[in-house]
Amino acid sequence: MGLWALALLLCGAALACDDTNAGSAQENEPDTMDAGDSSDTNSPLDTQDEDSGEEDAQDIADDTLDDGLDAAQEDAVEDADPADTEGMDADEDEPQDPLSVCGDGVPQGDEACDDGNTDDNDYCSADCTAITGSCGDGIPQNNEACDDGNTDGGDYCSPDCGAVTGSCGDGTPQANEACDDGNTNDNDYCSADCTAISGRCGDATVQGNESCDDGVTDDCQNTHNGGDGDCVAQGTCSPGFVLDGQGQCVGNPTGLSTPCSNGEGWTVWRFHYDDGSTSARIDVWDASCEYSFAPNSACNVRDVYPGFGEVDRTREGFPIVTTREYLRIRFSVAGLRFSQASLHVKARSINGSSSFRAWSPLYGEVFGGPVDGDFVYDWYAVDWSNFLSPTDSPSLTAVQLYAAQSSGRMAIESMELCVQ
């Protein structure tokens, strides 16, 4: 039954009620022409019949109205769209969870995480049920300011990945940089923004990853400046240049070729003992002196007691000098060029702390030390510039080493004379 039929039914029921009430009222209206005739007055029986008629009419109207409503409701349900009735039985008071969508970047509902995508192998699993990434994995996530592949401090990214601490131009290539040559300039090895390598070996510019680039060589990492600007193999120098103690090629006016091992300059000679040997030797690098132990040679070493007696030795075979027993080195500097000299002694005291006395037959003596008595051989040095000259006669050019006056005995392992 449609809504219009329901309306008409209701209206008919209402009219029936009105007609019944109207008829009852007309019957009860006194006849004015017969007024005063007591025989026309309604009896109690007549009144009872009238009331019964009114109640029957009202019952009929109510039954009709109920039947119409029931039929209308059934028709409305049959005609209604199923989508409109879905959820009619749901509990309206029960709160509903917000709809969670994995990959929207907002962790909610039953999601363990949400990194804004549904990919694996990053911070959050593809279904947002598990955290799979962490600080230090090299993948910056949406909860990280950076990630340089480690959790160390002092580099591009902080240990907790919460802040960027490094920058282009700091000289340290980071995970987000193709290079970093220590500046933000263009036209060199690395671009100004550290995103691209812009230099190359052979461009005549020594970059941060190059040890030498003379514009000619094709090996800028295993070469260095030979002293004149040309790139030469590591450990060698261009003609006229020699390696100094720091491995750099420098000009050498002395005519010598071996850097001093214990100070600046170049070695004239080095007295020492080979490992496992108790025989002393002297290495000489000047052109006019040949190695010899002959007492009268220009180059020799002797550990002697006055009158050429033998001195005492340690168990290793090292000579022990005293205030009278000495170690003498004879040599020549003829043909060399230098303005400064230094004498280096590697020694230890035998009994207590002591000093040493170095003596030149031409210029006198100088004192050095004190020398430790801790059974460890240490290096000690004295300035020898005023005790040596390129014009000295080879027959009188020597160093004699003693223990200083009132000092104890002293063992000597090595000695070296350097000039520059």
Secondary structure in CASP SS format (residue, H / E / C, confidence):
PFRMAT SS
TARGET T0000
AUTHOR 0000-0000-0000
METHOD secondary structure of the structure
MODEL  1
M C 1.00
G C 1.00
L H 1.00
W H 1.00
A H 1.00
L H 1.00
A H 1.00
L H 1.00
L H 1.00
L H 1.00
C H 1.00
G H 1.00
A H 1.00
A H 1.00
L H 1.00
A H 1.00
C H 1.00
D H 1.00
D H 1.00
T H 1.00
N H 1.00
A H 1.00
G H 1.00
S H 1.00
A H 1.00
Q H 1.00
E H 1.00
N H 1.00
E C 1.00
P C 1.00
D C 1.00
T H 1.00
M H 1.00
D H 1.00
A C 1.00
G C 1.00
D C 1.00
S H 1.00
S H 1.00
D H 1.00
T C 1.00
N C 1.00
S C 1.00
P H 1.00
L H 1.00
D H 1.00
T H 1.00
Q H 1.00
D H 1.00
E H 1.00
D H 1.00
S H 1.00
G H 1.00
E H 1.00
E H 1.00
D H 1.00
A H 1.00
Q H 1.00
D H 1.00
I H 1.00
A H 1.00
D H 1.00
D H 1.00
T H 1.00
L H 1.00
D H 1.00
D H 1.00
G H 1.00
L H 1.00
D H 1.00
A H 1.00
A H 1.00
Q H 1.00
E H 1.00
D H 1.00
A H 1.00
V H 1.00
E H 1.00
D H 1.00
A C 1.00
D C 1.00
P H 1.00
A H 1.00
D H 1.00
T H 1.00
E C 1.00
G C 1.00
M C 1.00
D C 1.00
A C 1.00
D C 1.00
E C 1.00
D C 1.00
E C 1.00
P C 1.00
Q C 1.00
D C 1.00
P C 1.00
L C 1.00
S C 1.00
V C 1.00
C C 1.00
G C 1.00
D C 1.00
G C 1.00
V C 1.00
P C 1.00
Q C 1.00
G C 1.00
D C 1.00
E C 1.00
A C 1.00
C C 1.00
D C 1.00
D C 1.00
G C 1.00
N C 1.00
T C 1.00
D C 1.00
D C 1.00
N C 1.00
D C 1.00
Y C 1.00
C E 1.00
S C 1.00
A C 1.00
D C 1.00
C C 1.00
T C 1.00
A C 1.00
I E 1.00
T C 1.00
G C 1.00
S C 1.00
C C 1.00
G C 1.00
D C 1.00
G C 1.00
I C 1.00
P C 1.00
Q C 1.00
N C 1.00
N C 1.00
E C 1.00
A C 1.00
C C 1.00
D C 1.00
D C 1.00
G C 1.00
N C 1.00
T C 1.00
D C 1.00
G C 1.00
G C 1.00
D C 1.00
Y C 1.00
C E 1.00
S C 1.00
P C 1.00
D C 1.00
C C 1.00
G C 1.00
A C 1.00
V E 1.00
T C 1.00
G C 1.00
S C 1.00
C C 1.00
G C 1.00
D C 1.00
G C 1.00
T C 1.00
P C 1.00
Q C 1.00
A C 1.00
N C 1.00
E C 1.00
A C 1.00
C C 1.00
D C 1.00
D C 1.00
G C 1.00
N C 1.00
T C 1.00
N C 1.00
D C 1.00
N C 1.00
D C 1.00
Y C 1.00
C E 1.00
S C 1.00
A C 1.00
D C 1.00
C C 1.00
T C 1.00
A C 1.00
I E 1.00
S C 1.00
G C 1.00
R C 1.00
C C 1.00
G C 1.00
D C 1.00
A C 1.00
T C 1.00
V C 1.00
Q C 1.00
G C 1.00
N C 1.00
E C 1.00
S C 1.00
C C 1.00
D C 1.00
D C 1.00
G C 1.00
V C 1.00
T C 1.00
D C 1.00
D C 1.00
C C 1.00
Q C 1.00
N C 1.00
T E 1.00
H E 1.00
N E 1.00
G C 1.00
G C 1.00
D C 1.00
G C 1.00
D C 1.00
C E 1.00
V E 1.00
A E 1.00
Q C 1.00
G C 1.00
T C 1.00
C C 1.00
S C 1.00
P C 1.00
G C 1.00
F E 1.00
V E 1.00
L E 1.00
D C 1.00
G C 1.00
Q C 1.00
G C 1.00
Q C 1.00
C E 1.00
V E 1.00
G E 1.00
N C 1.00
P C 1.00
T C 1.00
G C 1.00
L C 1.00
S C 1.00
T C 1.00
P E 1.00
C C 1.00
S C 1.00
N C 1.00
G C 1.00
E C 1.00
G C 1.00
W E 1.00
T E 1.00
V E 1.00
W E 1.00
R E 1.00
F E 1.00
H E 1.00
Y E 1.00
D C 1.00
D C 1.00
G C 1.00
S C 1.00
T C 1.00
S C 1.00
A E 1.00
R E 1.00
I E 1.00
D E 1.00
V E 1.00
W C 1.00
D C 1.00
A C 1.00
S C 1.00
C C 1.00
E C 1.00
Y C 1.00
S C 1.00
F C 1.00
A C 1.00
P C 1.00
N C 1.00
S C 1.00
A C 1.00
C C 1.00
N E 1.00
V E 1.00
R E 1.00
D E 1.00
V E 1.00
Y E 1.00
P C 1.00
G C 1.00
F C 1.00
G E 1.00
E E 1.00
V C 1.00
D C 1.00
R E 1.00
T C 1.00
R C 1.00
E C 1.00
G C 1.00
F C 1.00
P E 1.00
I E 1.00
V E 1.00
T C 1.00
T C 1.00
R C 1.00
E C 1.00
Y E 1.00
L E 1.00
R E 1.00
I E 1.00
R E 1.00
F C 1.00
S C 1.00
V C 1.00
A C 1.00
G C 1.00
L C 1.00
R C 1.00
F C 1.00
S C 1.00
Q C 1.00
A E 1.00
S E 1.00
L E 1.00
H E 1.00
V E 1.00
K E 1.00
A E 1.00
R E 1.00
S E 1.00
I C 1.00
N C 1.00
G C 1.00
S C 1.00
S E 1.00
S E 1.00
F E 1.00
R E 1.00
A E 1.00
W E 1.00
S E 1.00
P C 1.00
L C 1.00
Y C 1.00
G E 1.00
E E 1.00
V E 1.00
F E 1.00
G E 1.00
G E 1.00
P E 1.00
V E 1.00
D C 1.00
G C 1.00
D C 1.00
F C 1.00
V C 1.00
Y C 1.00
D E 1.00
W E 1.00
Y E 1.00
A E 1.00
V E 1.00
D E 1.00
W C 1.00
S H 1.00
N H 1.00
F H 1.00
L C 1.00
S C 1.00
P C 1.00
T C 1.00
D C 1.00
S C 1.00
P C 1.00
S C 1.00
L C 1.00
T C 1.00
A E 1.00
V E 1.00
Q E 1.00
L E 1.00
Y E 1.00
A E 1.00
A C 1.00
Q C 1.00
S C 1.00
S C 1.00
G C 1.00
R C 1.00
M E 1.00
A E 1.00
I E 1.00
E E 1.00
S E 1.00
M E 1.00
E E 1.00
L E 1.00
C E 1.00
V E 1.00
Q C 1.00
END
